[in-house]
Amino acid sequence: NAIRVFPKLYIGGRPEAGPLLNSLGVQVLVLCAKEYQLEASRFPGVQVIHCPFDDDYSSGPSARELTKIQQAAWAAAGSVLQRKRTLITCFAGRNRSGLVTALTLHLLTGETGKKCMAHVKKMRETQIEGVLENPYFIDILSNLPATRKMKLL
């Protein structure tokens, strides 16, 4: 149930373990669902980035989780710049994957967090409703100004 949001960048829900992702051309997988952190060996031929955090509406991500979220977005953006098909997932493909995808898009395009969030919502909501509704994630993205886009060194 993945959908393309930018060239080589996809967002989706919980991926099926096994060779399917590799056969579909996915080269990098970001697992954001804290409750779904399978070993990399379960996705043969795919580089797996673990970024576990909760979609908790009562409190935002901890400082440690925010660091991991930022690192995952940087890694995903780097993969896209290397022309690797990159899939960012969480359990339902709504909030956690939406946050990391919007942050990745921000790095790739230099657009504001609000614009990146709106783009991810627009693209993902063609398949599923309720994308990026967590108020803490919205706050993180809403405060990101436009910046220079990331470039491959």
Summary of the structure (lengths in Angstrom):
residues: 153
radius of gyration: 14.0
end to end distance: 32.5
largest distance: 39.5
contacts: 508
relative contact order: 0.21
helix: 39%
strand: 16%
